Amino acid sequence: MADTASGAPKEPSRRRRATGLVLQAGAIAGAIVSIVGIVLLVVHGVGSLTGGHAGGVNPVETLHLKLPRPSIVHETYGQWATRHIGRKNPSGARAIARSAQGRTRGIEVDYEIDAPKVAEGTLYRATFELFREPGSHPVGTPVDDLKRFRRRGDRCGCFSPFIRVPMTKQSYRVDVTIAPANSDDDSPAAHGITETFRGNA
């Protein structure tokens, strides 16, 4: 895990390194020049982008999502970059931390995936939607995060891309959905909701 920037939140002791999902740092480094809206697309894992139902295993039936409490980490974009891509791409992380966008405040969502029977190579899309609480209309644009399972049966302690949150006293929550990226079935594989939190916490 990358070192934490000065003043960044400390790593929760419960967070563990993903065993079969590898952060593709180059995808995030490109966000330095494409940070409009703070919408990031991160690809975890390696190999061809084929995904689907390899090996005859239906990923919808074998994926389990858990949102620990608390699951929300408040931080700046620079702190997020230093923690999560600093080891793989230190120059990119430093550039983000020193930029004006690096001072943008927001959150990340910690979550856990357990897929004991998933087929090797299966590609999933994790979607994070910010909502006012109470409310049913999303705030801003949903953030997607692609993940590939590198072996049959896998699990990880994962983190979301950086999510920008309005700095107000308003309460929010994040809805998390994990679904097969290349499936004809649009039903979600798993869904969870974070605890409620204040934007300016």
Buried (B, 14 or more C-beta within 10 A) or exposed (E): EBEBBEEBBEBEEEBEEBEBBBBBBEBBBEBBEEBEEBBBBBBBBEEEEEBBBBEEBBBBEBBEBEBBEEBBBBBBBBBBBBBBBBBBBBEBBBBBBEBEBBEBBBBBBBBBBBBEBBBBBBBBBBBBBBBBEEEEEEBBEBBBBBBBBBEBBBBBBBBBBBBBBBEEEBBBBBBBBBBBBBBEEEEBBBBBBBEEBBBEE
